[in-house]
C-alpha cells in the first residue's frame, strides 16, 4: 500500500503483507508493527493513531483505528453498510474527513474524532480524494467530472460547519482510487497535481524496417 508519513516526518507507515510496518527515512530495516491487515489512510497529528481501510464481507470497506504508541490495539472507527474510503485527519486532530457511498454515489463528509457521531456532508454532488488545508479552514476534493472543489469549513466549535463547495479547476488524474493525486500548498493557493499529459491530435507511430541489412551498401 501507499506509505503514510508520520507527523514528525522521519518515518512512514506502510502495509507489509501481512500486517503493518514502520520504516525510518534515515535507513535501516523496517520495524514490524502489527499483524493488522488493511491500507493505511492517515496518521493523527499527535502520532498516536492511524486510520486503516479494511474490507469486510458483511459491511464492505470500513475504517479502523489503530493505536501506534504504548499498548498496540485496533478497533472499528466507521464500520457501516456503506463503503468508506479515503480518510484524512484534520490538522487539529478533532475531525476526520472521508469518502463514503452512503448516498449511492461516493461523497465527502466529516466525522468527529475520537468518537464518531452524525456526519456533516461536504460534497453536494459526489466527491472523492478529500484533503485539508494546513490550517484546517478549507477542504478540497475531486468531483465526479474531475473538477477540484474547495469548501470553507470551521471545526473550532462543537458542531462542524461547512460552506457550499466551489469549483477551482479541472484536473486529469490517471487514477481515482486510494492513491493521493494532488497536494495543496499550506495556504491553498497552489496545488501539485499528478495529471495526465495532454493528448495530441496526431497519433504517434512506430516504423519498423525489416531486413534492414540489405539496405546497407557494402563497401
Secondary structure, 3 states (H helix, E strand, C coil): CCCEECCCCCEEEEECCCCEEEEECCCCCCEEEECCCCEEEEECCCCCEEEEEEEECCCEEEEEEEECCCCCEEEEEECCCCCEEEEEECCCCCEEEEEECCCCCCEEEEEECCCCCCCEECCCCCCEEEEECCCCCEEEEECCCCEEEEEEEECCCCCCEECCCEEEEECCCCCCCCCCCEEECCCCCCEEECCCCCCCCCCCCCCCCCCHHHHCCCC
